């Protein structure tokens, strides 16, 4: 899910850069790309992937 958010931020940053839209400092293409890279790094690190380490629990023995 974080990779999708990163992709959306990259597209928005690209559109702002290509159209040379005047934006405030927080929405500059560079800052959006840096946030996208941070989200991509979190995704690569496994954050937000939904996988949980589960123990054996107290199930039946076979």
PAFILUM-200027 format. One record per residue: residue in one letter; residue number from 1; x, y, z of N, C-alpha, C in turn. Coordinates in Angstrom, 1 decimal, decimal comma. Layout:
{res: A | n: NUM | n_east: X | n_north: Y | n_up: Z | ca_east: X | ca_north: Y | ca_up: Z | c_east: X | c_north: Y | c_up: Z}
...
***
This chain:
{res: X | n: 1 | n_east: 0,8 | n_north: -1,2 | n_up: 0,0 | ca_east: 0,0 | ca_north: 0,0 | ca_up: 0,0 | c_east: 0,9 | c_north: 1,3 | c_up: 0,0}
{res: X | n: 2 | n_east: 2,0 | n_north: 1,2 | n_up: 0,7 | ca_east: 2,9 | ca_north: 2,3 | ca_up: 0,7 | c_east: 3,5 | c_north: 2,6 | c_up: -0,6}
{res: X | n: 3 | n_east: 3,7 | n_north: 1,5 | n_up: -1,4 | ca_east: 4,3 | ca_north: 1,7 | ca_up: -2,8 | c_east: 3,3 | c_north: 2,4 | c_up: -3,7}
{res: X | n: 4 | n_east: 2,0 | n_north: 2,2 | n_up: -3,5 | ca_east: 1,0 | ca_north: 2,9 | ca_up: -4,3 | c_east: 1,0 | c_north: 4,4 | c_up: -3,9}
{res: X | n: 5 | n_east: 1,1 | n_north: 4,7 | n_up: -2,6 | ca_east: 1,1 | ca_north: 6,1 | ca_up: -2,2 | c_east: 2,3 | c_north: 6,8 | c_up: -2,7}
{res: X | n: 6 | n_east: 3,5 | n_north: 6,0 | n_up: -2,8 | ca_east: 4,7 | ca_north: 6,6 | ca_up: -3,3 | c_east: 4,5 | c_north: 6,9 | c_up: -4,8}
{res: X | n: 7 | n_east: 3,9 | n_north: 6,0 | n_up: -5,5 | ca_east: 3,7 | ca_north: 6,2 | ca_up: -6,9 | c_east: 2,8 | c_north: 7,4 | c_up: -7,2}
{res: X | n: 8 | n_east: 1,8 | n_north: 7,6 | n_up: -6,4 | ca_east: 0,9 | ca_north: 8,7 | ca_up: -6,6 | c_east: 1,7 | c_north: 10,0 | c_up: -6,3}
{res: X | n: 9 | n_east: 2,5 | n_north: 10,0 | n_up: -5,3 | ca_east: 3,3 | ca_north: 11,2 | ca_up: -5,0 | c_east: 4,3 | c_north: 11,5 | c_up: -6,1}
{res: X | n: 10 | n_east: 4,9 | n_north: 10,5 | n_up: -6,7 | ca_east: 5,8 | ca_north: 10,7 | ca_up: -7,8 | c_east: 5,1 | c_north: 11,2 | c_up: -9,0}
{res: X | n: 11 | n_east: 3,9 | n_north: 10,8 | n_up: -9,3 | ca_east: 3,1 | ca_north: 11,3 | ca_up: -10,4 | c_east: 2,7 | c_north: 12,8 | c_up: -10,2}
{res: X | n: 12 | n_east: 2,3 | n_north: 13,1 | n_up: -9,0 | ca_east: 2,0 | ca_north: 14,5 | ca_up: -8,7 | c_east: 3,2 | c_north: 15,4 | c_up: -8,8}
{res: X | n: 13 | n_east: 4,3 | n_north: 14,9 | n_up: -8,3 | ca_east: 5,6 | ca_north: 15,7 | ca_up: -8,4 | c_east: 6,0 | c_north: 15,9 | c_up: -9,9}
{res: X | n: 14 | n_east: 5,8 | n_north: 14,8 | n_up: -10,7 | ca_east: 6,1 | ca_north: 14,9 | ca_up: -12,1 | c_east: 5,2 | c_north: 15,9 | c_up: -12,8}
{res: X | n: 15 | n_east: 4,0 | n_north: 15,9 | n_up: -12,5 | ca_east: 3,0 | ca_north: 16,8 | ca_up: -13,2 | c_east: 3,3 | c_north: 18,3 | c_up: -12,8}
{res: X | n: 16 | n_east: 3,6 | n_north: 18,5 | n_up: -11,5 | ca_east: 4,0 | ca_north: 19,8 | ca_up: -11,0 | c_east: 5,2 | c_north: 20,3 | c_up: -11,7}
{res: X | n: 17 | n_east: 6,2 | n_north: 19,4 | n_up: -11,8 | ca_east: 7,5 | ca_north: 19,8 | ca_up: -12,5 | c_east: 7,3 | c_north: 20,1 | c_up: -14,0}
{res: X | n: 18 | n_east: 6,6 | n_north: 19,3 | n_up: -14,7 | ca_east: 6,4 | ca_north: 19,4 | ca_up: -16,1 | c_east: 5,6 | c_north: 20,7 | c_up: -16,4}
{res: X | n: 19 | n_east: 4,6 | n_north: 20,9 | n_up: -15,7 | ca_east: 3,7 | ca_north: 22,1 | ca_up: -16,0 | c_east: 4,3 | c_north: 23,4 | c_up: -15,4}
{res: X | n: 20 | n_east: 5,4 | n_north: 23,3 | n_up: -14,6 | ca_east: 6,0 | ca_north: 24,4 | ca_up: -14,0 | c_east: 5,1 | c_north: 25,2 | c_up: -13,2}
{res: X | n: 21 | n_east: 4,2 | n_north: 24,5 | n_up: -12,5 | ca_east: 3,2 | ca_north: 25,2 | ca_up: -11,6 | c_east: 3,9 | c_north: 25,8 | c_up: -10,4}
{res: X | n: 22 | n_east: 3,5 | n_north: 27,0 | n_up: -10,1 | ca_east: 4,1 | ca_north: 27,7 | ca_up: -8,9 | c_east: 3,3 | c_north: 27,2 | c_up: -7,7}
{res: X | n: 23 | n_east: 4,1 | n_north: 26,6 | n_up: -6,8 | ca_east: 3,5 | ca_north: 26,0 | ca_up: -5,6 | c_east: 4,3 | c_north: 26,6 | c_up: -4,4}
{res: X | n: 24 | n_east: 3,7 | n_north: 26,4 | n_up: -3,2 | ca_east: 4,5 | ca_north: 26,8 | ca_up: -2,0 | c_east: 5,6 | c_north: 25,8 | c_up: -1,7}
{res: X | n: 25 | n_east: 6,4 | n_north: 26,1 | n_up: -0,8 | ca_east: 7,6 | ca_north: 25,3 | ca_up: -0,6 | c_east: 7,3 | c_north: 23,8 | c_up: -0,1}
{res: X | n: 26 | n_east: 6,3 | n_north: 23,6 | n_up: 0,6 | ca_east: 6,0 | ca_north: 22,3 | ca_up: 1,1 | c_east: 5,5 | c_north: 21,3 | c_up: 0,0}
{res: X | n: 27 | n_east: 4,9 | n_north: 21,9 | n_up: -1,1 | ca_east: 4,4 | ca_north: 21,1 | ca_up: -2,2 | c_east: 5,3 | c_north: 21,2 | c_up: -3,4}
{res: X | n: 28 | n_east: 6,6 | n_north: 21,4 | n_up: -3,2 | ca_east: 7,5 | ca_north: 21,5 | ca_up: -4,3 | c_east: 7,7 | c_north: 20,1 | c_up: -4,8}
{res: X | n: 29 | n_east: 8,1 | n_north: 19,9 | n_up: -6,1 | ca_east: 8,3 | ca_north: 18,6 | ca_up: -6,6 | c_east: 9,4 | c_north: 17,8 | c_up: -5,9}
{res: X | n: 30 | n_east: 10,4 | n_north: 18,5 | n_up: -5,4 | ca_east: 11,5 | ca_north: 17,9 | ca_up: -4,7 | c_east: 11,0 | c_north: 17,3 | c_up: -3,4}
{res: X | n: 31 | n_east: 10,2 | n_north: 18,1 | n_up: -2,6 | ca_east: 9,8 | ca_north: 17,6 | ca_up: -1,4 | c_east: 8,8 | c_north: 16,4 | c_up: -1,5}
{res: X | n: 32 | n_east: 8,0 | n_north: 16,5 | n_up: -2,6 | ca_east: 7,1 | ca_north: 15,3 | ca_up: -2,9 | c_east: 7,8 | c_north: 14,1 | c_up: -3,3}
{res: X | n: 33 | n_east: 8,9 | n_north: 14,3 | n_up: -4,0 | ca_east: 9,7 | ca_north: 13,1 | ca_up: -4,4 | c_east: 10,4 | c_north: 12,5 | c_up: -3,2}
{res: X | n: 34 | n_east: 10,9 | n_north: 13,4 | n_up: -2,3 | ca_east: 11,5 | ca_north: 12,8 | ca_up: -1,1 | c_east: 10,6 | c_north: 12,1 | c_up: -0,2}
{res: X | n: 35 | n_east: 9,3 | n_north: 12,6 | n_up: -0,1 | ca_east: 8,3 | ca_north: 11,8 | ca_up: 0,7 | c_east: 8,0 | c_north: 10,5 | c_up: 0,0}
{res: X | n: 36 | n_east: 7,9 | n_north: 10,5 | n_up: -1,3 | ca_east: 7,7 | ca_north: 9,3 | ca_up: -2,1 | c_east: 8,8 | c_north: 8,3 | c_up: -1,9}
{res: X | n: 37 | n_east: 10,0 | n_north: 8,8 | n_up: -1,9 | ca_east: 11,2 | ca_north: 7,9 | ca_up: -1,6 | c_east: 11,1 | c_north: 7,3 | c_up: -0,2}
{res: X | n: 38 | n_east: 10,7 | n_north: 8,1 | n_up: 0,8 | ca_east: 10,6 | ca_north: 7,6 | ca_up: 2,1 | c_east: 9,5 | c_north: 6,5 | c_up: 2,2}
{res: X | n: 39 | n_east: 8,4 | n_north: 6,7 | n_up: 1,6 | ca_east: 7,4 | ca_north: 5,7 | ca_up: 1,5 | c_east: 7,8 | c_north: 4,4 | c_up: 0,8}
{res: X | n: 40 | n_east: 8,6 | n_north: 4,6 | n_up: -0,2 | ca_east: 9,1 | ca_north: 3,4 | ca_up: -1,0 | c_east: 10,1 | c_north: 2,7 | c_up: -0,1}
{res: X | n: 41 | n_east: 10,9 | n_north: 3,4 | n_up: 0,7 | ca_east: 11,9 | ca_north: 2,7 | ca_up: 1,6 | c_east: 11,1 | c_north: 2,0 | c_up: 2,7}
{res: X | n: 42 | n_east: 10,1 | n_north: 2,6 | n_up: 3,2 | ca_east: 9,3 | ca_north: 1,9 | ca_up: 4,2 | c_east: 8,7 | c_north: 0,6 | c_up: 3,7}
{res: X | n: 43 | n_east: 8,2 | n_north: 0,7 | n_up: 2,5 | ca_east: 7,6 | ca_north: -0,5 | ca_up: 1,8 | c_east: 8,6 | c_north: -1,6 | c_up: 1,6}
{res: X | n: 44 | n_east: 9,8 | n_north: -1,2 | n_up: 1,2 | ca_east: 10,9 | ca_north: -2,1 | ca_up: 1,0 | c_east: 11,3 | c_north: -2,8 | c_up: 2,3}
{res: X | n: 45 | n_east: 11,2 | n_north: -2,0 | n_up: 3,3 | ca_east: 11,6 | ca_north: -2,5 | ca_up: 4,7 | c_east: 10,5 | c_north: -3,4 | c_up: 5,3}
{res: X | n: 46 | n_east: 9,4 | n_north: -3,5 | n_up: 4,7 | ca_east: 8,3 | ca_north: -4,4 | ca_up: 5,2 | c_east: 7,3 | c_north: -3,7 | c_up: 6,2}
{res: X | n: 47 | n_east: 7,4 | n_north: -2,4 | n_up: 6,3 | ca_east: 6,5 | ca_north: -1,7 | ca_up: 7,2 | c_east: 5,1 | c_north: -1,6 | c_up: 6,4}
{res: X | n: 48 | n_east: 4,1 | n_north: -1,9 | n_up: 7,1 | ca_east: 2,7 | ca_north: -1,8 | ca_up: 6,6 | c_east: 2,4 | c_north: -2,9 | c_up: 5,6}
{res: X | n: 49 | n_east: 3,1 | n_north: -4,0 | n_up: 5,6 | ca_east: 2,9 | ca_north: -5,1 | ca_up: 4,7 | c_east: 1,8 | c_north: -6,0 | c_up: 5,1}
{res: X | n: 50 | n_east: 1,4 | n_north: -5,9 | n_up: 6,4 | ca_east: 0,3 | ca_north: -6,8 | ca_up: 6,9 | c_east: 0,8 | c_north: -8,2 | c_up: 7,4}
{res: X | n: 51 | n_east: 2,0 | n_north: -8,5 | n_up: 7,2 | ca_east: 2,5 | ca_north: -9,8 | ca_up: 7,7 | c_east: 2,8 | c_north: -9,7 | c_up: 9,1}
{res: X | n: 52 | n_east: 2,4 | n_north: -10,7 | n_up: 9,9 | ca_east: 2,7 | ca_north: -10,7 | ca_up: 11,3 | c_east: 3,4 | c_north: -12,0 | c_up: 11,7}
{res: X | n: 53 | n_east: 4,3 | n_north: -12,0 | n_up: 12,5 | ca_east: 5,0 | ca_north: -13,2 | ca_up: 13,0 | c_east: 4,1 | c_north: -13,8 | c_up: 14,0}
{res: X | n: 54 | n_east: 3,7 | n_north: -15,0 | n_up: 13,7 | ca_east: 2,8 | ca_north: -15,8 | ca_up: 14,6 | c_east: 3,5 | c_north: -17,0 | c_up: 15,2}
{res: X | n: 55 | n_east: 3,3 | n_north: -17,2 | n_up: 16,5 | ca_east: 3,8 | ca_north: -18,3 | ca_up: 17,1 | c_east: 3,0 | c_north: -19,6 | c_up: 16,8}
{res: X | n: 56 | n_east: 3,5 | n_north: -20,7 | n_up: 17,4 | ca_east: 2,8 | ca_north: -21,9 | ca_up: 17,2 | c_east: 1,4 | c_north: -21,9 | c_up: 17,9}
{res: X | n: 57 | n_east: 1,3 | n_north: -21,2 | n_up: 18,9 | ca_east: 0,0 | ca_north: -21,2 | ca_up: 19,6 | c_east: -0,3 | c_north: -22,4 | c_up: 20,4}
{res: X | n: 58 | n_east: -1,5 | n_north: -22,7 | n_up: 20,8 | ca_east: -1,8 | ca_north: -23,9 | ca_up: 21,6 | c_east: -2,7 | c_north: -24,8 | c_up: 20,8}
{res: X | n: 59 | n_east: -2,4 | n_north: -25,0 | n_up: 19,6 | ca_east: -3,2 | ca_north: -25,9 | ca_up: 18,7 | c_east: -3,0 | c_north: -27,4 | c_up: 19,1}
{res: X | n: 60 | n_east: -3,6 | n_north: -28,2 | n_up: 18,4 | ca_east: -3,5 | ca_north: -29,7 | ca_up: 18,6 | c_east: -2,1 | c_north: -30,1 | c_up: 18,3}
{res: X | n: 61 | n_east: -1,6 | n_north: -31,1 | n_up: 19,0 | ca_east: -0,4 | ca_north: -31,8 | ca_up: 18,6 | c_east: -0,6 | c_north: -32,9 | c_up: 17,7}
{res: X | n: 62 | n_east: 0,2 | n_north: -33,1 | n_up: 16,7 | ca_east: 0,0 | ca_north: -34,2 | ca_up: 15,8 | c_east: 1,1 | c_north: -35,3 | c_up: 16,0}
***
